[in-house]
Amino acid sequence: MKTRWRIVLIIFLSALGLLMAVMVAVTVYLTPSRLTSLVNRYASQYLEASVSISRATTHLLRDFPDITAELDNGKILVPAPDSTGKWADTLLAFRKMEVSLRPSALLLHKIFIPRLHLEQAVIHLFTDKQDRSNWDIFPEPEDTLSPSYGLSIGRLSVSDTLRFTYHDYKDTVYYSVGIENMTARAPFRSGGYNADIKSFSNTLIVGENLLFDRIPFLVRGGITLENIFDDYYFKDCETVLGKVPLYINGFMGLHEDSLELRGVCRIDSAGLADIYDAIPLNLLPREKPFESSLPLKDVVVILNGAYNYQSGEFPVFSARLTAGPGSFMHLPTGIMIPEIQAGITSSYDPLKGNHGSLEIKGMEVRSPALDLSLNGILSSVLKEPAVKLTAGLEVRLDHLSDLVKGITKGQATGEVSADLEADFRFKDLTPAALGNIMLRGSFLTEGFTLDLPSYSLFCRADATRVFLGISPGTSLDLEAGSDSLQIRYKGRELAALSGTELKAGSTPGMFTMDSTKVQPLSGSLKSRNLQVYVNDSTRIGMGNGHVVFRVTPDSRDQSLPVIGLTLESGSAGAIMGVHRGRISDLHLQADLSRNIRPQRRDTTGLSARREAFLLRRTRPRHEFSYADLSLDLDKEERGLLRRWNVNGTLQAGQIQFATPYIPLNTEVNDAHLVLQNDRLEIANTVIRAGRSDLLLNGYMTDIRRVLLGRGRLGLNFDLQSDTLDCNELIGAISSGMFSMNEPDSLADSLEIPVYQNLLIVPGNVNLQLVLAVSNAYYRHLQMKGLHGMLRAADRYLQLDELQASSNAGDITIDALYATPDKDSLNVGLNMEMKDILLEEVTRLFPSIDTLFPMIRSFRGLADIQFSATSQLDTSMNLILSTLQGACRISGNGLVLLDGETFSEISRKLMFRKKALNLIESIRVEATVADNRVDVYPFIMEMDRYRAAIAGSHNMDGTFHYHISLLKSPVPFKFGIDVLGVPGDYKIDLGRARFTDQGIPALSYRIDSIRVNLREQIRKYFENYSFE
């Protein structure tokens, strides 16, 4: 036995001696210069990278049995795989590296590094878009069957700064850290490392989200990194993030679309401002909106899930904290709270029915100006939010300057108190679900004043109170009152009231928790003076007003409300820009109900309606549609019109209004309007405008469809008047239209063809107006007993049987004006005038002088029958080639005035009176067609002559007339021909074409033409219904 042990000892000592000899020989051989040369020469051959160092030293005996190498000023460069794309070539650079290797571990296919130390090092790990990484520097082994070597490091340490960067260009993850010093030791019986890391800068970007920006981070505890720096495990880690000390025990995973967080995070105590700075930047505004000395204590956050960057979905969590006491200042508003404290808890776990909750316990705010207490919970935040809270508030406005910067003493005086207790779901904040709400609140003040120029706010109130109470399924009560209240903001009045009382409540026994139907409510508002300012240019006011309102369920659908309103006021007024109106003795009753659209399940009918709708959308707009009646309502206003139906009545003793659109002193007396089922009836309403007065009776229909831009406005009125000054009204309307057109933009004028000189009849108006006027004034005419009918539809306008007696004679007119399109503009006139002065005819109708130039040579009373139709151009000029007409003029005792043609004839025929001649009787008949006026043969007796006259003249000015002298001082009969153009004509003597018995009777032609033309004028509306 002793011999055996002696042999073993000899062998062991011999092997040890041999090993020591080999190590001494290697040490002697591998001098620093020779080792440095070997590393620089052969390292790049075994790595797919370029390796360079300035000095390499080995220590074979110092750390025996480990071999230690010291490397100085080393660098590992990884060339880019191609010349395109982003790449980082520097994998590792250091000033000094010490690395120990245990050779015995190689026998077990392991590479064990007991110690690795870096000094002043830079590590940059990079992955490009093709998923190629710069740390893949080891070539693929040729022998794929042999087991690979495992790598483990026992102790890793850093000194004199390590800058580490991980950039995954493919998954857009960027992490950079600057480490001042670090030590990480591998535990003997567990994975990971016990680390002590002091980093001075941490930046993390995932996708487009900057989570951390150069935040210092201290770590002491167990850390394990896996999956190429995507997974981090923390065990009993004591860390400092920025200035916030954290205790972390859990896991963090960096994924392309989310940040996975599982574990516990605890903060024993930290400042609110420090925690804000440590929160990822994409979760909060970059600029911190507050300053605070508020401490947060006992902060615990438990996480178990992932935060999704795109959807914003939160992980399962629970959190609690205790805040305060401390100060808080909100920088944007300058509000400074000297003392605030609260306890806050929050949690989210949808699998357990918790869809997010936030609870505040014992919140107290104390300051010289403000005392606030609050307890409450906000639950089911992400599904069906609900609130339960109690709060009390007292504000001492005399000390408001201590609370809000920018307010000086004296700008606020008075006291305000409020209390609130509530328990409700947000979805119940609708009229139908009020019965599910518990709410009790009050607001009281004996008076206060706020005059804050820096905030452009002024508010003054005398004694004011508000009480609101809702008991679920039992009752609702509201009472408010104010002796006076005035609010002004940014130089604009918002409201002013005095002596105002508001009361509202539920109907006893009918206030239930059934949210499928509207809860019945009623109330009243009384006010000595109430003014509401809608905007800078719109104001509504009411004096001695009494409003009664009610809300009831619709009998057709209990879920829809019917709103009833009754308003009585001694006076009411409104201002809208330059328009002003005032109403006295106002009585208004209105009912508002929702329109119910029947549900139709007939898919065939639905398809047909859809096709009809698409056809209407593709149909081109009419070229004159821009002239249709339109109020240009916006989308929201049109939506209100579609959803709501309004019925009611309006009665007023007097309505006065002033507007540049009607620049006359205008008032409405004894107004009585009834709106029912989209039909507005006006009864016995007196309108006075300037010198004119009107008694209006009638109705309007299809108002809603016109406002929506689809229907036709029906107007059917009976208008009676004692005095109607048309000259004044026409002037006012022209001035008003000019005022309305002033703001038209150039863009609008380019979008549609505007025929500025063309009067277009609106295509969406159906008008029937029966007119009866005792005294009317038009131009120089004074008319009595004016009556007739005015109709308009489809861009046609008609005057029917308009009759009047005037200072110029009796007049009867039928007329038609049509603008269906620009190529079919027409005008028609059928007129009869009895005992009318001929000189008045040319003044009333100047164009008649063009058709019958001879008429200007006559003076005296005559009967005229005139019918004509013609097309118009877009400047409203007659197209003479389309003019057709017939005229009959008859009179006794007419006077033929001096004229150039008459002077020449009277000289040749030796008239006794060459300047003025009396015509005993005359009957002239003529027709117009084909650019020519034909005057039929007629008898005229003048001076010593009796003559038969006939002829024609063309629209180009040429004429040819024949005069047959049937009686004259000359003993024989002869004729005279006058032909040429005005200013260049000749008179020839010849034979007489007519005799006393040879004058043709052509009156039937005139009557036939007049009847036909009159029928053309009247036929369009003969079968037209205006109902």
SULHUZI-V957690 format. One line per field, one symbol per residue. ss: DSSP state (h for helix, s for strand, l for the rest). Layout:
ss->???
//
This chain:
ss->lhhhhhhhhhhhhhhhhhhhhhhhhhhhhllhhhhhhhhhhhhhhhsllsssllsssssllllllssssssssssssllllllllllllssssssssssssshhhhhhlsssslssssssssssssslllllsllllslllllllllllsssslssssssssssssssllllssssssssssssslllllllssssssssssssssllssssllllssssssssssllllsssssssssssllssssssssssslllsssssssssssssshhhhhhhllhhhllllllsssllsssssssssssssslllllllsssssssssssssssllllssssssssssssssshhhlssssssssssssslllssssssssssllllllssssssssssshhhhhhhslllllllsssssssssssssshhhllhhhhhhlssssssssllssssshhhlsssssllsssssssslllsssssssssssssssllsssssssssssssssllllllllllllllsssssssssssssssllsssssssssssssssslllllllssssssssssssssssllssssssssssssssssllllllllhhhhhhhhhhhhhhhhllllllhhhlllllllhhhhhhhhhssssssssssssssssllsssssssssssssssllsssssssssssllsssssssssslhhhhhlllllssssssssssssshhhhhhhhhhhhhhhhllllhhhhhhlllllllllllllssssssssssssssllsssssssssssssllsssssssssssllssssssssssslllllssssssssssssshhhhhhhlllhhhhlhhhhhsslsssssssssssslllllslhhhlssssssssssssssllhhhhhhhhhhllllllssssssssssssssllsssssssssssllsssssssssslllssssssssssllllllssssssssllsssssssllllllllllllhhhhhhhhhhhhhhhhhhhllllll
//
